[in-house]
Amino acid sequence: METAERKALITRFAKIEGHVRSIKNMTEEERDFETIMQQIAAVKKAMDAAAKVIYTEQVKELIERGEKDEALIKKKIDSYIR
């Protein structure tokens, strides 16, 4: 993964971390269930987007290397799909 992409991913995780802290605070403050669930859904979506970036980079590296080991390629794909 390139340095700029890694930095962007780290920034994304920092935002997610802040969002999770916010959900914790809302729970402590006994905010309404619907609001908390909306925020949890947003975090899940952000985590899925981050996972997609990591997965895409892994596959891109395999392609750039000209990887021919089908078992390795299948393992990478399966690790994302589960």
Residue pairs with C-beta under 8 A, 6 or more apart in sequence:
1 9
1 54
1 57
5 53
5 57
9 50
9 53
9 54
12 46
12 49
12 50
12 53
13 50
15 46
16 43
16 46
16 47
16 50
19 39
19 42
19 43
19 46
20 43
22 39
23 36
23 39
23 40
23 43
26 35
26 36
26 39
27 36
51 80
55 76
55 80
58 76
59 76
59 77
62 72
62 73
62 76
67 73
